[in-house]
Amino acid sequence: MEIIALLFPMTLLFGLGFLIAYIWAAKNGQYDDIVTPSHRILIDDESDQPEQERSEIKTDNPEEKSNE
């Protein structure tokens, strides 16, 4: 029975701590945009391509090929 007297206040303190942490995170914008981070992995970054591929993409213009 003595353990309940110890665990009950500890449980309330932990719950209050998590509630305060949640409120703090919500006020600081942690949960503002929940969709974009999951889509960001699908977006290709041009800086990830090797230099040779980037130059080939730039010279893929048909007008430039006709001049050669």
Secondary structure as the mmCIF struct_conf table of DSSP 4:
data_model
#
loop_
_struct_conf.conf_type_id
_struct_conf.id
_struct_conf.beg_label_comp_id
_struct_conf.beg_label_asym_id
_struct_conf.beg_label_seq_id
_struct_conf.end_label_comp_id
_struct_conf.end_label_asym_id
_struct_conf.end_label_seq_id
HELX_RH_AL_P HELX_RH_AL_P1 GLU A 2 LYS A 27
TURN_TY1_P TURN_TY1_P1 ASN A 28 TYR A 31
BEND BEND1 ASP A 32 ASP A 32
BEND BEND2 ILE A 34 VAL A 35
HELX_RH_AL_P HELX_RH_AL_P2 THR A 36 ARG A 40
TURN_TY1_P TURN_TY1_P2 ILE A 41 LEU A 42
BEND BEND3 ILE A 43 ILE A 43
HELX_RH_3T_P HELX_RH_3T_P1 GLU A 46 ASP A 48
BEND BEND4 GLN A 49 GLN A 49
HELX_RH_AL_P HELX_RH_AL_P3 GLU A 51 LYS A 58
TURN_TY1_P TURN_TY1_P3 THR A 59 THR A 59
HELX_RH_AL_P HELX_RH_AL_P4 PRO A 62 ASN A 67
#
